[in-house]
Amino acid sequence: MVNWRLEVLEAMDERKVQGVIHQMMPIDTTNMCSHLQKKLFEEDGIYHPLWISMQDDSEVTAVVRSRQLHIYRNGKKVLVLAGKAAPKVIREDKLCVLI
């Protein structure tokens, strides 16, 4: 049964981070700025710790709009990340400390 579960988790685009399996937040990156993709998804990117933290937080959702990543907590916008522009803090949140 354990092997079956691991196969299902891998099929759902989950990955192993710090010894714990995390489900990746589904985001459509087709319209995301390439600079932002590098900063967010590459391990040496400045927003990568933020991305990892978002995976652990069930209250956080994100959506790509106008090539930027809009991050919400409990349905309220807290942060907007862009590729080349500075991040926009909408509301103070524990995620904002990571940028």
C-alpha positions as CSV (number, residue, x, y, z in Angstrom):
1,M,0.0,0.0,0.0
2,V,2.9,2.4,0.7
3,N,4.3,2.0,-2.8
4,W,0.9,2.7,-4.3
5,R,0.6,5.9,-2.3
6,L,4.0,7.1,-3.3
7,E,3.2,6.5,-7.0
8,V,0.0,8.5,-6.6
9,L,1.9,11.3,-4.9
10,E,4.5,11.4,-7.6
11,A,1.8,11.4,-10.3
12,M,0.2,14.5,-8.6
13,D,3.5,16.5,-9.2
14,E,4.5,16.3,-5.6
15,R,8.1,16.6,-4.5
16,K,10.3,16.0,-1.6
17,V,11.6,19.0,0.3
18,Q,13.4,18.8,3.6
19,G,12.5,15.1,4.1
20,V,8.7,15.8,3.9
21,I,6.5,15.3,0.9
22,H,4.6,18.5,-0.1
23,Q,1.9,18.8,-2.7
24,M,2.8,21.5,-5.2
25,M,0.3,24.4,-5.4
26,P,-1.2,24.2,-9.0
27,I,-0.4,27.4,-10.9
28,D,-0.7,28.0,-14.6
29,T,2.8,29.4,-15.5
30,T,2.1,29.8,-19.2
31,N,1.4,33.5,-18.7
32,M,3.9,34.1,-15.9
33,C,6.9,36.3,-16.6
34,S,10.0,34.2,-17.2
35,H,12.1,36.3,-14.8
36,L,9.5,35.6,-12.1
37,Q,9.5,31.9,-12.9
38,K,13.3,31.8,-12.3
39,K,13.1,33.8,-9.1
40,L,10.3,31.6,-7.8
41,F,11.0,28.0,-8.9
42,E,14.8,27.8,-9.1
43,E,16.5,26.8,-5.8
44,D,18.8,29.8,-5.9
45,G,15.9,32.2,-6.7
46,I,15.2,35.0,-4.3
47,Y,11.5,34.1,-4.0
48,H,12.1,30.3,-3.7
49,P,11.9,30.2,0.1
50,L,8.6,32.0,-0.2
51,W,7.4,29.4,-2.7
52,I,8.4,26.6,-0.3
53,S,6.6,28.3,2.6
54,M,3.4,28.7,0.5
55,Q,3.4,24.9,-0.1
56,D,3.1,24.3,3.7
57,D,0.3,26.8,4.2
58,S,-3.2,25.6,3.4
59,E,-4.6,29.1,3.8
60,V,-2.5,30.5,1.0
61,T,-3.6,30.5,-2.7
62,A,-2.0,32.1,-5.7
63,V,-3.0,33.0,-9.2
64,V,-1.2,34.5,-12.2
65,R,-2.6,37.7,-13.6
66,S,-0.9,40.1,-16.0
67,R,2.3,38.0,-15.8
68,Q,2.5,38.6,-12.1
69,L,1.8,36.2,-9.2
70,H,-1.0,37.4,-6.9
71,I,-0.9,35.7,-3.5
72,Y,-3.9,35.5,-1.2
73,R,-4.5,34.3,2.4
74,N,-8.0,33.3,3.2
75,G,-9.3,35.1,0.0
76,K,-7.6,38.4,0.8
77,K,-4.7,39.6,-1.3
78,V,-1.4,40.0,0.6
79,L,1.3,40.2,-2.0
80,V,2.0,40.7,-5.7
81,L,5.3,39.4,-7.2
82,A,6.6,40.5,-10.5
83,G,9.7,39.4,-12.5
84,K,11.6,42.7,-12.7
85,A,9.6,45.1,-10.6
86,A,9.7,45.2,-6.8
87,P,7.2,43.0,-4.9
88,K,4.1,44.9,-3.7
89,V,3.0,44.2,-0.2
90,I,-0.7,44.7,0.1
91,R,-1.2,43.4,3.6
92,E,1.4,42.5,6.3
93,D,1.7,38.8,6.4
94,K,4.2,36.2,7.6
95,L,5.0,35.5,3.9
96,C,6.2,39.1,3.4
97,V,9.0,38.5,5.9
98,L,10.6,36.0,3.4
99,I,11.1,38.5,0.6
